[in-house]
């Protein structure tokens, strides 16, 4: 391995609408050169920085908020996985791992990298990964725009629209979710997510989860999961008496799981409907779903119709 490069080379030009901001992270100067040369003629791409070590990569991601990061797996100090562990979920870019070892593939997808590229790579392989990442960035932008528009329209119709101060950078602040999905007295789901992510084809639904256990990676079939709850930057899979934490987003799981089996019943809860024993009315039009395990989950009145709809 070449010596790490502590500094970050940045480009000061702001991206145009539709342009994706790309950060290159690799401790080998030759690898960075290859990625830069491959990307220089790609449409709607702005390389905002290059980093030669993990610590610089963390600083660059926090400072420049890139849309896409091409991230080396093996680096001195902080490796690629350790870099991502230090990035908050709201700031997490679309990640393409760059590695010389395909044995890293399972762990790469465990941390939800969009793709990985094996060294040495032809330009075509890197550009294919870039195109896939650009699509993911655009879908994320469209989803965020739709969510903000839906919230604005609902607030306007309710007559409770209040203009929020816009911080530097022009992005309105997002509310943070701190409610406990297991607490039946937690705050409600008064503002629904009217714009849900588009569903994929049946063949692309999540079939299993890779979870860490005793220093090993275990695979948990999706059909075995009773319910899923958000917990900060993680999701907790409830499988019988066992619980497994994995780094993911609720929106991503809502999009990736089979909608005929998994339904989002609350802001922070997804349930496997095959695990529900009965549903009982509760206060304010809400319901309580009682699982076969005995767990009781609150069902928002705004999401109850999806759970109670007839199934084919």
C-alpha positions in Angstrom: 0.0 0.0 0.0 1.2 3.5 -0.7 1.5 6.1 2.2 -1.8 7.7 3.1 -2.5 11.2 1.8 -3.7 13.3 4.8 -4.9 16.3 2.7 -8.1 16.5 0.7 -8.1 18.0 -2.8 -11.4 19.8 -3.3 -13.2 21.4 -6.3 -14.8 24.8 -5.4 -17.4 24.8 -8.2 -21.0 24.3 -7.0 -22.9 21.6 -8.8 -25.7 22.4 -11.3 -29.2 20.9 -10.9 -29.0 17.2 -11.8 -25.3 17.0 -11.2 -24.0 14.5 -8.6 -21.2 15.3 -6.3 -18.6 12.5 -6.2 -15.8 11.9 -3.6 -13.0 9.5 -4.4 -11.3 7.7 -1.4 -8.4 5.3 -1.9 -5.0 5.1 -0.3 -3.3 4.2 -3.6 -2.6 7.3 -5.8 -2.8 5.1 -9.0 -6.2 3.9 -8.1 -7.4 7.5 -7.5 -5.9 8.5 -10.8 -7.8 5.7 -12.6 -11.1 6.6 -11.0 -10.6 10.3 -11.7 -9.7 9.7 -15.4 -12.7 7.3 -15.8 -15.1 9.8 -14.4 -13.8 13.0 -16.0 -16.0 12.5 -19.2 -19.1 11.2 -17.4 -22.1 13.4 -17.7 -23.4 15.4 -14.7 -20.6 14.4 -12.4 -18.5 16.8 -10.3 -15.6 15.4 -8.3 -15.6 17.4 -5.1 -12.6 15.7 -3.5 -10.0 13.0 -3.3 -8.9 11.4 0.0 -6.0 9.0 0.7 -7.1 7.8 4.1 -10.2 7.1 6.2 -9.9 10.0 8.6 -9.8 12.5 5.7 -12.7 10.7 4.1 -14.9 11.2 7.2 -14.0 14.9 7.3 -14.7 15.3 3.6 -18.1 13.6 3.7 -19.1 15.7 6.6 -17.9 18.9 5.0 -18.9 18.5 1.4 -21.9 16.2 1.6 -21.1 14.2 -1.6 -23.9 12.3 -3.3 -21.7 9.4 -4.2 -18.5 8.0 -2.6 -16.2 5.6 -4.3 -14.7 4.1 -1.2 -11.6 1.8 -0.8 -12.2 -1.1 1.6 -8.7 -1.6 2.8 -6.9 1.5 4.1 -4.5 2.1 6.9 -6.1 3.4 10.1 -9.8 3.6 9.3 -10.9 1.2 6.6 -13.9 1.8 4.4 -16.3 0.1 6.8 -15.0 2.1 9.8 -15.5 5.3 7.8 -19.2 4.6 7.3 -19.7 3.8 11.0 -18.7 7.4 11.7 -21.2 8.9 9.3 -24.8 9.7 10.5 -27.6 8.2 8.5 -29.0 11.5 7.2 -25.6 12.4 5.8 -24.9 9.0 4.3 -24.0 9.2 0.6 -24.6 6.4 -1.9 -21.6 4.2 -1.5 -19.7 2.1 -4.1 -16.9 0.1 -2.5 -13.7 -0.4 -4.4 -11.7 -3.5 -3.4 -9.2 -6.0 -4.5 -10.9 -8.8 -2.6 -14.3 -10.1 -3.5 -14.5 -11.8 -0.1 -15.5 -8.3 1.1 -18.6 -8.4 -1.0 -20.9 -9.9 1.7 -19.8 -7.4 4.3 -20.1 -4.6 1.7 -23.8 -5.4 1.2 -24.3 -5.8 4.9 -23.6 -2.1 5.3 -25.8 -1.4 2.3 -23.3 -0.4 -0.2 -25.1 0.1 -3.5 -22.4 -1.7 -5.5 -18.7 -2.8 -5.3 -16.0 -2.7 -8.0 -13.1 -5.1 -8.0 -9.5 -3.9 -8.7 -8.1 -3.7 -11.2 -11.2 -2.5 -13.0 -11.9 -1.4 -16.6 -13.5 2.0 -17.1 -16.7 0.4 -18.2 -17.2 -1.3 -14.9 -16.7 1.9 -12.9 -19.0 3.8 -15.2 -21.7 1.1 -14.8 -21.4 1.5 -11.0 -21.6 5.3 -11.4 -24.8 5.0 -13.5 -26.5 2.8 -10.9 -25.4 5.2 -8.2 -26.7 8.2 -10.1 -30.1 6.5 -10.4 -30.2 5.9 -6.7 -29.3 9.6 -6.0 -32.0 10.8 -8.3 -34.6 8.5 -6.6 -33.5 9.8 -3.2 -33.9 13.4 -4.4 -37.3 12.8 -5.9 -38.5 11.1 -2.8 -37.3 13.9 -0.6 -39.0 16.5 -2.8 -42.2 14.6 -2.8 -42.2 14.2 1.0 -41.6 17.9 1.6 -44.3 18.8 -0.9 -46.8 16.5 0.7 -46.1 17.9 4.1 -46.5 21.4 2.8 -49.8 20.7 1.1 -51.2 19.0 4.2 -50.2 21.8 6.5 -51.6 24.4 4.1 -55.0 22.5 3.9 -55.1 22.3 7.7 -54.5 26.0 8.0 -51.5 25.5 10.1 -48.7 26.4 7.7 -45.9 28.2 9.4 -42.8 29.3 7.6 -39.7 27.8 9.1 -36.4 29.6 9.1 -34.1 28.4 6.4 -30.5 27.7 7.5 -27.5 28.5 5.4 -27.4 26.3 2.3 -31.2 26.7 1.6 -32.4 23.4 3.0 -35.3 23.5 5.4 -34.8 21.5 8.6 -36.3 18.0 8.8 -38.1 17.0 12.0 -36.3 14.3 13.9 -38.0 11.1 15.0 -37.6 10.3 18.7 -40.7 8.4 19.5 -40.5 4.8 20.7 -42.3 2.4 18.4 -42.8 -0.1 21.3 -44.5 2.5 23.6 -48.3 2.5 23.0 -48.5 6.0 24.5 -45.9 7.4 22.0 -46.7 10.4 19.8 -48.9 9.6 16.9 -48.5 9.4 13.2 -50.4 12.6 12.5 -48.3 13.6 9.5 -48.3 10.6 7.1 -45.6 9.9 4.6 -47.8 10.5 1.6 -45.1 9.7 -0.8 -43.8 6.2 -0.3 -40.8 4.9 -2.3 -41.7 3.1 -5.5 -41.8 -0.7 -5.2 -39.4 -2.9 -7.1 -40.3 -6.1 -9.0 -41.1 -9.3 -7.0 -37.7 -10.7 -8.0 -35.9 -7.8 -6.4 -37.6 -7.9 -2.9 -35.3 -8.5 0.1 -35.1 -12.3 0.7 -32.7 -12.3 3.6 -30.8 -10.0 6.0 -27.0 -10.3 6.8 -26.6 -9.7 10.5 -23.6 -9.8 12.8 -23.6 -12.4 15.6 -20.7 -13.5 17.8 -18.2 -12.1 15.3 -19.8 -13.9 12.4 -22.3 -12.9 9.6 -25.6 -14.8 9.8 -28.4 -14.8 7.3 -31.9 -14.3 8.5 -34.7 -15.0 6.0 -37.0 -12.1 5.6 -40.1 -14.3 6.1 -38.8 -15.2 9.6 -38.9 -11.6 10.8 -41.9 -10.8 13.0 -41.6 -7.0 13.0 -39.0 -4.2 12.4 -38.6 -1.0 14.3 -36.4 2.1 13.8 -33.8 2.7 16.6 -31.8 5.8 15.8 -29.5 5.1 12.9 -30.3 1.4 13.0 -33.2 -0.9 12.4 -34.0 -3.7 14.8 -35.3 -7.0 13.4 -37.5 -8.9 15.9 -37.3 -12.7 15.2 -39.1 -14.6 17.9 -37.2 -13.9 21.1 -34.1 -12.7 19.2 -33.3 -9.2 18.1 -30.8 -8.2 15.4 -29.6 -4.6 14.7 -28.5 -3.5 11.2 -27.7 -0.2 9.7 -30.5 0.7 7.3 -33.3 3.2 6.8 -37.0 2.6 7.3 -37.7 4.0 3.9 -35.2 1.6 2.3 -36.8 -1.4 4.0 -40.3 -0.2 3.1 -39.2 -0.1 -0.5 -37.3 -3.3 -0.5 -39.7 -5.7 1.3 -42.6 -7.6 -0.3 -45.7 -5.4 0.2 -47.9 -8.4 0.3 -46.2 -9.6 3.4 -44.7 -6.5 5.1 -46.8 -3.4 5.9 -45.7 -0.2 7.6 -48.2 0.4 10.4 -46.5 3.3 12.1 -43.9 5.9 11.5 -41.2 3.7 12.9 -42.6 0.1 12.6 -43.0 -2.4 9.8 -44.8 -5.7 10.6 -45.0 -9.1 8.9 -48.7 -9.5 8.5 -48.3 -13.3 8.6 -47.3 -12.9 12.2 -50.4 -10.9 13.3 -52.9 -12.9 15.4 -55.6 -10.2 15.7 -56.2 -6.4 15.4 -58.1 -4.6 18.1 -59.5 -1.0 18.1 -57.8 1.5 20.3 -58.2 5.2 21.2 -58.5 7.9 18.6 -59.2 5.6 15.6 -55.9 3.8 16.1 -55.6 0.0 16.5 -53.4 -2.5 18.3 -51.9 -5.4 16.4 -51.3 -8.4 18.6 -48.7 -10.7 17.2 -48.5 -14.5 17.6 -45.6 -13.9 19.9 -47.8 -11.7 22.2 -46.1 -8.5 21.2 -48.5 -5.5 20.9 -47.8 -2.9 18.2 -49.7 0.3 17.7 -51.3 0.8 14.2 -51.7 4.4 13.2 -55.2 5.3 12.0 -53.7 6.7 8.9 -52.0 3.4 8.1 -54.7 1.1 9.3 -56.5 0.9 5.9 -53.4 -0.6 4.3 -53.2 -3.3 7.0 -56.9 -4.1 7.0 -57.3 -4.1 3.2 -58.6 -7.4 1.7 -55.8 -9.7 0.4 -55.9 -11.8 -2.7 
